[in-house]
Amino acid sequence: MKKAIVINNLSELGLAAKELLDACKEKKVFAFYGSMGAGKTTFIKAICEALGVCDPVSSPTFSIVNEYLSAKGEKIYHFDFYRIKTVSEAYDMGYEDYFFSNAYCFIEWPEKIAELLPRDNVKVSITTKGEQRIIEIVF
């Protein structure tokens, strides 16, 4: 299935996050595509807020993965694969333990590890048009 969400300003991010989660209720692995500065991390922050994360949500550019807890005490993993140079780095960090844990996994720069993504992942593409963000979801 496909769905498109248009965000005209940052105040709409919370509603867009809830809309994404409602549309993909049974899904846990989300791959976020978009150019640098498209708003991937900002949207993931909004999704984490919708899930009740109280911890600060930031891009795991240097750590590669950040772990958060939802309001229900569920683990949420946030990945940024921008800095990895080879797929073997994802193997070394034990990606399977995360991706197949039934925890939410939000992945920035998934194209760097495309062959490792679970087949049923949700593809979230963010493009910009002026101040507008267009979020296309394939699930």
N, CA, C and O of each residue as an XYZ file, in Angstrom:
556
protein
N       0.832     -1.180      0.000
C       0.000      0.000      0.000
C       0.877      1.243      0.000
O       2.037      1.207      0.410
N       0.305      2.327     -0.463
C       1.006      3.609     -0.494
C       0.160      4.677      0.168
O      -1.070      4.628      0.158
N       0.860      5.644      0.743
C       0.174      6.770      1.372
C       1.100      7.976      1.249
O       2.321      7.835      1.322
N       0.526      9.146      1.064
C       1.304     10.386      1.018
C       0.774     11.344      2.074
O      -0.434     11.485      2.266
N       1.701     11.993      2.746
C       1.364     13.000      3.754
C       2.127     14.264      3.383
O       3.332     14.217      3.138
N       1.429     15.383      3.343
C       2.073     16.665      3.041
C       2.139     17.470      4.334
O       1.137     17.647      5.026
N       3.341     17.954      4.643
C       3.557     18.776      5.834
C       3.908     20.179      5.358
O       4.897     20.381      4.654
N       3.086     21.142      5.750
C       3.322     22.529      5.345
C       4.174     23.301      6.345
O       4.842     24.269      5.980
N       4.150     22.871      7.615
C       5.000     23.511      8.631
C       5.231     22.530      9.779
O       4.551     21.510      9.883
N       6.194     22.850     10.634
C       6.598     21.939     11.705
C       5.476     21.603     12.678
O       5.500     20.543     13.303
N       4.496     22.487     12.815
C       3.397     22.220     13.747
C       2.560     21.009     13.311
O       1.798     20.473     14.116
N       2.688     20.579     12.071
C       1.923     19.440     11.551
C       2.639     18.101     11.733
O       2.074     17.051     11.428
N       3.871     18.133     12.224
C       4.651     16.900     12.345
C       4.016     15.876     13.282
O       4.015     14.682     12.981
N       3.479     16.326     14.407
C       2.869     15.404     15.359
C       1.713     14.628     14.756
O       1.596     13.418     14.949
N       0.863     15.331     14.024
C      -0.267     14.658     13.359
C       0.220     13.695     12.280
O      -0.324     12.603     12.120
N       1.248     14.108     11.542
C       1.806     13.248     10.496
C       2.409     11.986     11.110
O       2.276     10.899     10.549
N       3.069     12.127     12.256
C       3.654     10.970     12.943
C       2.568      9.989     13.364
O       2.712      8.781     13.177
N       1.499     10.500     13.923
C       0.385      9.633     14.347
C      -0.265      8.966     13.147
O      -0.658      7.802     13.213
N      -0.377      9.703     12.052
C      -0.967      9.147     10.830
C      -0.119      7.989     10.303
O      -0.654      6.963      9.881
N       1.199      8.157     10.330
C       2.108      7.090      9.900
C       1.950      5.860     10.793
O       1.805      4.744     10.294
N       1.976      6.061     12.103
C       1.861      4.934     13.031
C       0.512      4.233     12.897
O       0.447      3.006     12.970
N      -0.564      4.993     12.703
C      -1.895      4.399     12.527
C      -1.980      3.572     11.244
O      -2.599      2.508     11.218
N      -1.353      4.074     10.190
C      -1.399      3.380      8.898
C      -0.573      2.095      8.914
O      -0.856      1.157      8.169
N       0.437      2.062      9.758
C       1.387      0.933      9.770
C       1.393      0.230     11.119
O       2.459     -0.089     11.646
N       0.237     -0.009     11.673
C       0.101     -0.539     13.036
C       0.953     -1.770     13.336
O       1.562     -1.842     14.403
N       1.008     -2.708     12.453
C       1.721     -3.967     12.708
C       3.197     -3.915     12.315
O       3.928     -4.875     12.557
N       3.637     -2.842     11.729
C       5.011     -2.741     11.238
C       5.930     -2.189     12.320
O       5.518     -1.383     13.154
N       7.188     -2.640     12.290
C       8.147     -2.203     13.305
C       9.424     -1.604     12.710
O      10.095     -0.818     13.379
N       9.771     -1.954     11.481
C      11.022     -1.470     10.881
C      10.678     -0.451      9.798
O       9.975     -0.754      8.834
N      11.195      0.775      9.984
C      10.916      1.889      9.098
C      12.227      2.407      8.516
O      13.138      2.771      9.259
N      12.324      2.440      7.198
C      13.513      2.923      6.496
C      13.218      4.311      5.931
O      12.312      4.471      5.113
N      13.980      5.309      6.366
C      13.748      6.703      5.991
C      14.735      7.131      4.912
O      15.949      7.101      5.117
N      14.200      7.528      3.761
C      14.996      7.972      2.625
C      14.792      9.470      2.439
O      13.698      9.994      2.651
N      15.849     10.141      2.044
C      15.753     11.571      1.772
C      17.136     12.178      1.764
O      18.077     11.630      2.337
N      17.244     13.298      1.118
C      18.543     13.963      1.038
C      18.929     14.550      2.394
O      18.105     14.645      3.303
N      20.173     14.934      2.509
C      20.653     15.589      3.718
C      19.801     16.830      3.957
O      19.634     17.656      3.060
N      19.267     16.959      5.162
C      18.461     18.127      5.499
C      16.991     18.023      5.123
O      16.245     18.989      5.289
N      16.561     16.874      4.622
C      15.149     16.712      4.211
C      14.202     16.665      5.407
O      13.016     16.970      5.278
N      14.727     16.284      6.564
C      13.880     16.227      7.758
C      13.675     14.839      8.324
O      12.719     14.610      9.064
N      14.559     13.904      7.987
C      14.412     12.534      8.478
C      14.468     12.486     10.009
O      13.578     11.923     10.646
N      15.503     13.069     10.591
C      15.653     13.049     12.052
C      14.509     13.796     12.726
O      13.991     13.343     13.746
N      14.120     14.914     12.176
C      13.031     15.703     12.761
C      11.727     14.905     12.759
O      10.969     14.953     13.728
N      11.464     14.177     11.683
C      10.248     13.368     11.622
C      10.335     12.193     12.601
O       9.347     11.856     13.253
N      11.498     11.577     12.703
C      11.674     10.474     13.650
C      11.465     10.981     15.082
O      10.886     10.273     15.906
N      11.926     12.186     15.381
C      11.677     12.775     16.709
C      10.180     12.868     16.970
O       9.720     12.534     18.062
N       9.420     13.316     15.983
C       7.960     13.442     16.132
C       7.311     12.075     16.332
O       6.376     11.942     17.121
N       7.798     11.069     15.629
C       7.259      9.716     15.791
C       7.555      9.203     17.195
O       6.689      8.611     17.839
N       8.776      9.429     17.666
C       9.138      9.007     19.020
C       8.274      9.722     20.060
O       7.849      9.108     21.038
N       8.017     10.998     19.857
C       7.129     11.728     20.770
C       5.733     11.111     20.763
O       5.109     10.980     21.815
N       5.239     10.730     19.581
C       3.916     10.108     19.474
C       3.884      8.758     20.203
O       2.830      8.319     20.662
N       5.041      8.113     20.302
C       5.143      6.842     21.017
C       5.397      7.047     22.515
O       5.485      6.083     23.275
N       5.514      8.310     22.927
C       5.684      8.608     24.345
C       7.109      8.590     24.841
O       7.335      8.452     26.044
N       8.081      8.725     23.953
C       9.481      8.777     24.378
C       9.716     10.098     25.102
O       9.391     11.169     24.589
N      10.281     10.006     26.290
C      10.584     11.213     27.069
C      12.049     11.615     26.948
O      12.397     12.769     27.200
N      12.914     10.670     26.564
C      14.337     10.961     26.402
C      14.544     11.912     25.231
O      13.728     11.953     24.311
N      15.637     12.679     25.262
C      15.952     13.501     24.086
C      16.239     12.593     22.882
O      16.988     11.622     22.994
N      15.648     12.912     21.755
C      15.855     12.142     20.526
C      16.792     12.946     19.636
O      16.524     14.101     19.304
N      17.904     12.305     19.253
C      18.863     12.991     18.393
C      19.417     11.994     17.384
O      19.298     10.781     17.556
N      20.016     12.519     16.344
C      20.567     11.661     15.302
C      21.774     10.899     15.845
O      22.677     11.494     16.432
N      21.785      9.580     15.646
C      22.922      8.781     16.098
C      24.051      8.742     15.063
O      24.581      7.676     14.750
N      24.404      9.900     14.547
C      25.404      9.977     13.480
C      26.718      9.314     13.872
O      27.320      8.616     13.055
N      27.167      9.514     15.085
C      28.461      8.963     15.500
C      28.328      7.628     16.212
O      29.206      6.775     16.086
N      27.260      7.432     16.951
C      27.065      6.166     17.672
C      26.442      5.094     16.788
O      26.486      3.916     17.143
N      25.877      5.452     15.678
C      25.151      4.634     14.704
C      23.766      4.233     15.207
O      22.821      4.196     14.419
N      23.621      3.931     16.499
C      22.292      3.575     17.020
C      22.078      4.225     18.386
O      22.966      4.223     19.238
N      20.882      4.779     18.572
C      20.433      5.286     19.868
C      19.266      4.421     20.304
O      18.475      3.959     19.482
N      19.167      4.210     21.602
C      18.057      3.443     22.160
C      17.219      4.357     23.040
O      17.747      5.105     23.862
N      15.905      4.285     22.855
C      14.968      5.065     23.653
C      13.946      4.099     24.253
O      13.846      2.944     23.839
N      13.196      4.591     25.228
C      12.091      3.821     25.791
C      10.790      4.568     25.560
O      10.716      5.782     25.748
N       9.758      3.827     25.147
C       8.440      4.430     24.960
C       7.777      4.614     26.324
O       8.307      4.171     27.343
N       6.634      5.260     26.339
C       5.871      5.448     27.573
C       5.465      4.106     28.174
O       5.254      4.005     29.383
N       5.354      3.072     27.334
C       4.987      1.733     27.799
C       6.210      0.904     28.205
O       6.073     -0.261     28.577
N       7.406      1.503     28.133
C       8.628      0.780     28.491
C       9.187     -0.071     27.367
O      10.065     -0.903     27.598
N       8.688      0.124     26.144
C       9.170     -0.632     24.991
C      10.421      0.031     24.421
O      10.534      1.257     24.393
N      11.354     -0.798     23.969
C      12.576     -0.265     23.360
C      12.290      0.229     21.949
O      11.503     -0.357     21.205
N      12.954      1.322     21.610
C      12.876      1.908     20.270
C      14.314      2.173     19.843
O      15.093      2.758     20.597
N      14.663      1.743     18.633
C      16.019      1.933     18.130
C      16.011      2.918     16.966
O      15.151      2.854     16.087
N      16.968      3.816     16.975
C      17.108      4.854     15.946
C      18.519      4.736     15.372
O      19.511      4.918     16.077
N      18.585      4.428     14.087
C      19.863      4.196     13.410
C      20.180      5.312     12.433
O      19.284      5.923     11.850
N      21.472      5.567     12.263
C      21.948      6.467     11.214
C      23.166      5.790     10.588
O      24.246      5.764     11.177
N      22.978      5.244      9.391
C      24.047      4.511      8.718
C      24.862      5.385      7.761
O      25.628      4.867      6.949
N      24.701      6.692      7.854
C      25.386      7.602      6.937
C      26.902      7.389      6.931
O      27.526      7.432      5.870
N      27.488      7.162      8.082
C      28.948      7.102      8.207
C      29.542      5.729      7.937
O      30.763      5.613      7.835
N      28.726      4.677      7.817
C      29.346      3.371      7.598
C      29.877      3.292      6.169
O      29.327      3.881      5.238
N      30.949      2.553      6.037
C      31.591      2.439      4.730
C      31.287      1.103      4.052
O      31.283      1.013      2.824
N      31.030      0.060      4.858
C      30.719     -1.253      4.293
C      29.585     -1.901      5.086
O      29.363     -1.581      6.254
N      28.885     -2.806      4.438
C      27.793     -3.525      5.081
C      28.306     -4.348      6.260
O      27.572     -4.591      7.217
N      29.560     -4.774      6.190
C      30.109     -5.595      7.280
C      30.074     -4.858      8.617
O      30.038     -5.497      9.668
N      30.085     -3.530      8.593
C      29.982     -2.768      9.844
C      28.629     -2.997     10.506
O      28.542     -3.030     11.734
N      27.582     -3.155      9.721
C      26.258     -3.446     10.277
C      26.226     -4.866     10.838
O      25.600     -5.116     11.868
N      26.902     -5.798     10.157
C      27.013     -7.152     10.693
C      27.731     -7.117     12.035
O      27.307     -7.765     12.992
N      28.816     -6.360     12.099
C      29.628     -6.276     13.321
C      28.841     -5.726     14.503
O      29.088     -6.120     15.643
N      27.914     -4.836     14.254
C      27.131     -4.260     15.348
C      25.935     -5.139     15.736
O      25.207     -4.823     16.676
N      25.740     -6.243     15.004
C      24.657     -7.168     15.327
C      23.289     -6.660     14.911
O      22.337     -6.713     15.689
N      23.193     -6.171     13.692
C      21.943     -5.576     13.207
C      20.734     -6.493     13.396
O      19.626     -6.016     13.640
N      20.946     -7.827     13.283
C      19.818     -8.765     13.387
C      19.148     -8.670     14.746
O      17.927     -8.778     14.852
N      19.945     -8.468     15.781
C      19.390     -8.368     17.139
C      18.414     -7.202     17.257
O      17.466     -7.254     18.040
N      18.648     -6.168     16.487
C      17.769     -5.000     16.499
C      16.576     -5.192     15.557
O      15.421     -5.093     15.972
N      16.873     -5.468     14.291
C      15.847     -5.499     13.257
C      14.795     -6.591     13.483
O      13.651     -6.446     13.053
N      15.176     -7.671     14.150
C      14.253     -8.788     14.340
C      13.848     -8.943     15.810
O      13.478    -10.033     16.249
N      13.922     -7.847     16.559
C      13.602     -7.859     17.990
C      12.134     -7.559     18.267
O      11.691     -7.653     19.412
N      11.387     -7.206     17.251
C       9.997     -6.756     17.371
C       9.895     -5.408     18.090
O       8.830     -5.037     18.583
N      11.000     -4.692     18.141
C      11.008     -3.323     18.660
C      10.932     -2.383     17.458
O      11.291     -2.757     16.342
N      10.463     -1.169     17.699
C      10.492     -0.189     16.615
C      11.933      0.100     16.238
O      12.784      0.303     17.103
N      12.198      0.118     14.942
C      13.513      0.471     14.406
C      13.299      1.550     13.351
O      12.605      1.335     12.358
N      13.903      2.708     13.581
C      13.827      3.823     12.637
C      15.215      4.007     12.051
O      16.169      4.277     12.780
N      15.333      3.863     10.736
C      16.633      3.778     10.080
C      16.829      4.926      9.096
O      16.087      5.070      8.125
N      17.847      5.739      9.372
C      18.241      6.786      8.425
C      19.369      6.236      7.560
O      20.210      5.475      8.038
N      19.386      6.621      6.290
C      20.347      6.180      5.286
C      20.312      4.655      5.109
O      21.362      4.013      5.124
N      19.123      4.072      4.943
C      19.003      2.617      4.786
C      19.614      2.098      3.486
O      19.914      0.909      3.375
N      19.797      2.971      2.511
C      20.386      2.525      1.244
C      21.794      1.977      1.439
O      22.285      1.219      0.602
N      22.451      2.353      2.540
C      23.802      1.861      2.832
C      23.798      0.393      3.246
O      24.829     -0.276      3.175
N      22.632     -0.113      3.680
C      22.533     -1.505      4.136
C      21.305     -2.182      3.514
O      20.695     -3.053      4.133
N      20.958     -1.792      2.326
C      19.711     -2.229      1.670
C      19.505     -3.738      1.716
O      18.390     -4.204      1.950
N      20.559     -4.496      1.497
C      20.397     -5.954      1.457
C      20.126     -6.580      2.821
O      19.798     -7.764      2.900
N      20.258     -5.806      3.893
C      20.025     -6.330      5.238
C      18.635     -6.004      5.779
O      18.223     -6.553      6.801
N      17.920     -5.125      5.106
C      16.606     -4.708      5.594
C      15.599     -5.848      5.509
O      15.567     -6.573      4.515
N      14.770     -6.013      6.549
C      13.707     -7.010      6.460
C      12.787     -6.676      5.281
O      12.570     -5.506      4.965
N      12.260     -7.701      4.645
C      11.436     -7.481      3.459
C      10.167     -6.690      3.742
O       9.651     -5.998      2.864
N       9.668     -6.793      4.957
C       8.409     -6.112      5.266
C       8.619     -4.730      5.893
O       7.736     -4.221      6.583
N       9.782     -4.128      5.653
C      10.026     -2.787      6.208
C       9.141     -1.754      5.520
O       8.712     -1.928      4.380
N       8.888     -0.686      6.245
C       8.113      0.434      5.712
C       9.096      1.427      5.110
O      10.032      1.868      5.777
N       8.883      1.775      3.855
C       9.746      2.759      3.190
C       9.103      4.139      3.320
O       7.972      4.362      2.890
N       9.857      5.055      3.924
C       9.375      6.411      4.142
C      10.322      7.347      3.390
O      11.481      7.506      3.773
N       9.827      7.958      2.331
C      10.641      8.877      1.526
C      10.194     10.304      1.800
O       9.008     10.626      1.731
N      11.166     11.154      2.111
C      10.860     12.552      2.403
C      11.521     13.420      1.337
O      12.734     13.369      1.131
N      10.696     14.214      0.669
C      11.222     15.168     -0.313
C      10.753     16.565      0.090
O       9.771     16.732      0.814
N      11.480     17.548     -0.397
C      11.139     18.930     -0.061
C      10.661     19.664     -1.302
O      11.099     19.409     -2.423
N       9.751     20.580     -1.052
C       9.260     21.462     -2.108
C       9.066     22.813     -1.426
O       8.005     23.086     -0.864
N      10.088     23.649     -1.477
C      10.073     24.892     -0.716
C      10.096     24.564      0.759
O      10.980     23.838      1.214
N       9.154     25.075      1.509
C       9.049     24.789      2.943
C       8.254     23.506      3.202
O       8.240     22.990      4.320
N       7.605     23.007      2.178
C       6.771     21.820      2.293
C       7.617     20.548      2.324
O       8.659     20.468      1.674
N       7.155     19.556      3.089
C       7.756     18.226      3.088
C       6.687     17.264      2.596
O       5.549     17.285      3.065
N       7.068     16.424      1.647
C       6.157     15.409      1.145
C       6.698     14.075      1.629
O       7.830     13.699      1.328
N       5.870     13.371      2.383
C       6.274     12.086      2.943
C       5.480     11.010      2.229
O       4.254     10.955      2.319
N       6.202     10.153      1.517
C       5.576      9.034      0.818
C       5.907      7.757      1.559
O       7.069      7.467      1.843
N       4.868      6.998      1.869
C       5.016      5.787      2.664
C       4.596      4.605      1.810
O       3.525      4.615      1.204
N       5.446      3.587      1.766
C       5.115      2.340      1.092
C       5.209      1.240      2.141
O       6.260      1.020      2.744
N       4.083      0.552      2.345
C       4.037     -0.496      3.378
C       3.233     -1.693      2.910
O       3.089     -2.668      3.649
